[in-house]
């Protein structure tokens, strides 16, 4: 499935805003999707993005590790459905938006956390999402610079 469609599906799932376990699953799904997109860009994306894409893969993987893998049927894992990534720029723009929404969701979850462990888990996941988004923004800057050189 196309990366854009998977990102839109993740954004919709986050917006539905169910209970805490469901939201944690959706945050994990978003981080796993960011990891898959980073991996795809590192292998077959524009050469100037490969280093940042590897960083995205590592940071998003850290975000998944912080949250722990949810109990999902293999068919519902969005990251595993990634088959196409046609437009790196558009994908990164949407992924940046998704990661921002993940951060906002985690802030809400942290503020409502029932215990200190859940609070710190959310805080660490916020850091991972923010750092992942920083990598996405850096890749977008590199793409813009490449286009500027090509056009100028």
Phi, psi and omega in degrees: 000150181294141181304319182299316180296322179292321178295316178299318178298320178293318179297319178296317180297320177295320182292332179296331174051075177273206180286175185302312181300320179292321179292321177298321177297317181291324175296316178299316179302317180295318179294320178296322177293318176299320178297316180294319179294317177300317179298316180297316179293325179295326182274316189229011179275182177304139185305323183289350179262349191298319179295313178294324179295321175297319177298319177299317180301315180293315182293317179294324175297322176298319178299319177295319181295323178298319185278336184079141184291129176284165178276097183239147169290141181306328181288345181261359178282107184298320181302324180288344180271356182292116178236337184227141173217081189281316186241101184301317183297310180297320179297315181293323176300313180291322178296321176301318177297318178299315181294327175295318178294325175299314179301316179297316178300316181293325176299315178298319179292321179295319182290338179254010184300139182281337181214170184294324180297316179295321178300311183290329175298315178296318181297318178293323178292326175299314178302315180296318179294318178296316179293324176297317179296322176301320178295319178298314180297322177295320177295322177296321176298318180294322176295319179296319179295320178297317179294323179295317178296316181296320183275339188260000000 
